[in-house]
Amino acid sequence: MIPASFDYIAAKSLDEAISLLATHKDDAKILAGGHSLLPAMKLRLMQPKVLIDLGRIKELSYIKEEAGQLRIGAMTTHFQVETSDLLRRVCPLLPETATQLGDMQVRNKGTIGGSVAHSDPAADWPAAILALDAEIVATSARGDRVIKATSFFVEMLTTALEPGEILREIRIPGGKGKSGQAYVKVRHPASGFAVVGVAVNLAADGGKCQSAGVGITGVSPKAYRAANVESGLKGNALDAKTLSAAAAHAADGVDINSDLYASAEYRKQLATVYTRRALEIAASRLK
Ligand SMILES: Cc1cc2nc3c(=O)[nH]c(=O)nc-3n(C[C@H](O)[C@H](O)[C@H](O)COP(=O)(O)OP(=O)(O)OC[C@H]3O[C@@H](n4cnc5c(N)ncnc54)[C@H](O)[C@@H]3O)c2cc1C
């Protein structure tokens, strides 16, 4: 459990981090909270020659409203999301997700940008980011690039980030009309990661569902938007029958993970049941 030797550089600014990454290329890895990277290095699953630490770059840690969007800096910790008054008021799905993530140590040190960039198939944030139809801002020596969350998670531990790019910000569109949100999760008893995690973001008008975002994690090699659940809700009254019928499509069209803890069949059943529960909670919160 001892990592291979590496050099460590604490970048003082985002520009310096971008320049260091351009210099060291594939030899380098960005270090955020270290809660996924350091265990992987100790297991020698990753052996970067250089770590570029973003931990001292204050400009990457913020939660604010700007241009009709919520904007969250990559180095914002899970705890900062959990305790943000702004988010509790305008986007409670994010604090609700944070409260269910890992334990206090993980939430104090781990970052939303690090988790999204890591794209662990059982991580919580990707479900919420997808349900909220977020955008991810990647920055490099070539400038900024905005990537839709639906295109960002490519496969297990692989994202649309290109060599030299740093995840800088997550942007969430402002809601319109009545909205109701919820995150529910089956925690793995040992790791706390999601065996199944379902994030829901509903908007309704005149008693009917105007838009639905349903993000699911833990079920397949990458988090996904449950398109058939969403289409089963849009335009319909959000009654118990509609929610249950839509939830039955939670695992449509995805490769379902199977491991010692949960077979594919069991995970599919959990996905259906927890999607229904998340929809019921979100619908009950419509305001
Ligand atoms: C005991 C334990 C329990 C946990 N439980 C959960 C859980 O229940 N749910 C959950 O979702 N997670 C859980 N985690 C993971 C935790 O949330 C991590 O914080 C997160 O996955 C990674 O964030 P980090 O800031 O620590 O990133 P790091 O570990 O520093 O980095 C992770 C990867 O992303 C890259 N990276 C980091 N930041 C950037 C950036 N801005 N731009 C580009 N690349 C970047 C790194 O190079 C590295 O490859 C747990 C971790 C531990 C140790």
The ligand as an SDF file (V2000), in Angstrom:
LIG
                    3D

 53 58  0  0  0  0  0  0  0  0999 V2000
  -13.7340    5.8110    2.2770 C   0  0  0  0  0  0  0  0  0  0  0  0
  -14.2920    6.5100    1.0680 C   0  0  0  0  0  0  0  0  0  0  0  0
  -15.6690    6.5080    0.8600 C   0  0  0  0  0  0  0  0  0  0  0  0
  -16.2100    7.1480   -0.2420 C   0  0  0  0  0  0  0  0  0  0  0  0
  -17.5600    7.1260   -0.4280 N   0  0  0  0  0  0  0  0  0  0  0  0
  -18.0960    7.7240   -1.5140 C   0  0  0  0  0  0  0  0  0  0  0  0
  -19.5010    7.7090   -1.7320 C   0  0  0  0  0  0  0  0  0  0  0  0
  -20.2950    7.1780   -0.9600 O   0  0  0  0  0  0  0  0  0  0  0  0
  -19.9600    8.3190   -2.8550 N   0  0  0  0  0  0  0  0  0  0  0  0
  -19.1310    8.9380   -3.7510 C   0  0  0  0  0  0  0  0  0  0  0  0
  -19.6050    9.4720   -4.7360 O   0  0  0  0  0  0  0  0  0  0  0  0
  -17.8000    8.9900   -3.5410 N   0  0  0  0  0  0  0  0  0  0  0  0
  -17.2750    8.4100   -2.4640 C   0  0  0  0  0  0  0  0  0  0  0  0
  -15.9160    8.4560   -2.2690 N   0  0  0  0  0  0  0  0  0  0  0  0
  -15.0580    9.1540   -3.2600 C   0  0  0  0  0  0  0  0  0  0  0  0
  -14.9490   10.6380   -2.8940 C   0  0  0  0  0  0  0  0  0  0  0  0
  -16.1630   11.2800   -3.1590 O   0  0  0  0  0  0  0  0  0  0  0  0
  -13.8420   11.3630   -3.6900 C   0  0  0  0  0  0  0  0  0  0  0  0
  -13.6850   12.5950   -3.0630 O   0  0  0  0  0  0  0  0  0  0  0  0
  -14.0980   11.6140   -5.1500 C   0  0  0  0  0  0  0  0  0  0  0  0
  -14.4030   10.4760   -5.8640 O   0  0  0  0  0  0  0  0  0  0  0  0
  -12.8750   12.1950   -5.8480 C   0  0  0  0  0  0  0  0  0  0  0  0
  -12.7360   13.5200   -5.5090 O   0  0  0  0  0  0  0  0  0  0  0  0
  -11.3630   14.0620   -5.0290 P   0  0  0  0  0  0  0  0  0  0  0  0
  -11.5140   15.5380   -4.8960 O   0  0  0  0  0  0  0  0  0  0  0  0
  -10.9120   13.3260   -3.8350 O   0  0  0  0  0  0  0  0  0  0  0  0
  -10.4230   13.7670   -6.3200 O   0  0  0  0  0  0  0  0  0  0  0  0
   -8.9920   13.0950   -6.4450 P   0  0  0  0  0  0  0  0  0  0  0  0
   -8.9800   11.7780   -5.7640 O   0  0  0  0  0  0  0  0  0  0  0  0
   -7.9430   14.0630   -6.0860 O   0  0  0  0  0  0  0  0  0  0  0  0
   -8.9610   12.8840   -8.0470 O   0  0  0  0  0  0  0  0  0  0  0  0
   -9.7500   11.8830   -8.6690 C   0  0  0  0  0  0  0  0  0  0  0  0
   -9.3850   11.8280  -10.1630 C   0  0  0  0  0  0  0  0  0  0  0  0
   -9.8960   12.9690  -10.8360 O   0  0  0  0  0  0  0  0  0  0  0  0
   -8.8110   13.7590  -11.4000 C   0  0  0  0  0  0  0  0  0  0  0  0
   -9.1730   15.1440  -11.1200 N   0  0  0  0  0  0  0  0  0  0  0  0
   -9.4600   15.6700   -9.8970 C   0  0  0  0  0  0  0  0  0  0  0  0
   -9.8460   16.9490  -10.0220 N   0  0  0  0  0  0  0  0  0  0  0  0
   -9.7600   17.2440  -11.3360 C   0  0  0  0  0  0  0  0  0  0  0  0
  -10.0510   18.4180  -12.0830 C   0  0  0  0  0  0  0  0  0  0  0  0
  -10.5160   19.5490  -11.5150 N   0  0  0  0  0  0  0  0  0  0  0  0
   -9.8750   18.3720  -13.4240 N   0  0  0  0  0  0  0  0  0  0  0  0
   -9.4260   17.2410  -14.0290 C   0  0  0  0  0  0  0  0  0  0  0  0
   -9.1630   16.0940  -13.3730 N   0  0  0  0  0  0  0  0  0  0  0  0
   -9.3330   16.0920  -12.0430 C   0  0  0  0  0  0  0  0  0  0  0  0
   -7.5560   13.2690  -10.7190 C   0  0  0  0  0  0  0  0  0  0  0  0
   -6.4120   13.4340  -11.5280 O   0  0  0  0  0  0  0  0  0  0  0  0
   -7.8750   11.8120  -10.4590 C   0  0  0  0  0  0  0  0  0  0  0  0
   -7.6460   11.0520  -11.6150 O   0  0  0  0  0  0  0  0  0  0  0  0
  -15.3480    7.8240   -1.1750 C   0  0  0  0  0  0  0  0  0  0  0  0
  -13.9600    7.8300   -0.9540 C   0  0  0  0  0  0  0  0  0  0  0  0
  -13.4370    7.1980    0.1470 C   0  0  0  0  0  0  0  0  0  0  0  0
  -11.9440    7.2350    0.3720 C   0  0  0  0  0  0  0  0  0  0  0  0
  1  2  1  0
  2  3  1  0
  2 52  2  0
  3  4  2  0
  4  5  1  0
  4 50  1  0
  5  6  2  0
  6  7  1  0
  6 13  1  0
  7  8  2  0
  7  9  1  0
  9 10  1  0
 10 11  2  0
 10 12  1  0
 12 13  2  0
 13 14  1  0
 14 15  1  0
 14 50  1  0
 15 16  1  0
 16 17  1  0
 16 18  1  0
 18 19  1  0
 18 20  1  0
 20 21  1  0
 20 22  1  0
 22 23  1  0
 23 24  1  0
 24 25  2  0
 24 26  1  0
 24 27  1  0
 27 28  1  0
 28 29  2  0
 28 30  1  0
 28 31  1  0
 31 32  1  0
 32 33  1  0
 33 34  1  0
 33 48  1  0
 34 35  1  0
 35 36  1  0
 35 46  1  0
 36 37  1  0
 36 45  1  0
 37 38  2  0
 38 39  1  0
 39 40  1  0
 39 45  2  0
 40 41  1  0
 40 42  2  0
 42 43  1  0
 43 44  2  0
 44 45  1  0
 46 47  1  0
 46 48  1  0
 48 49  1  0
 50 51  2  0
 51 52  1  0
 52 53  1  0
M  END
$$$$
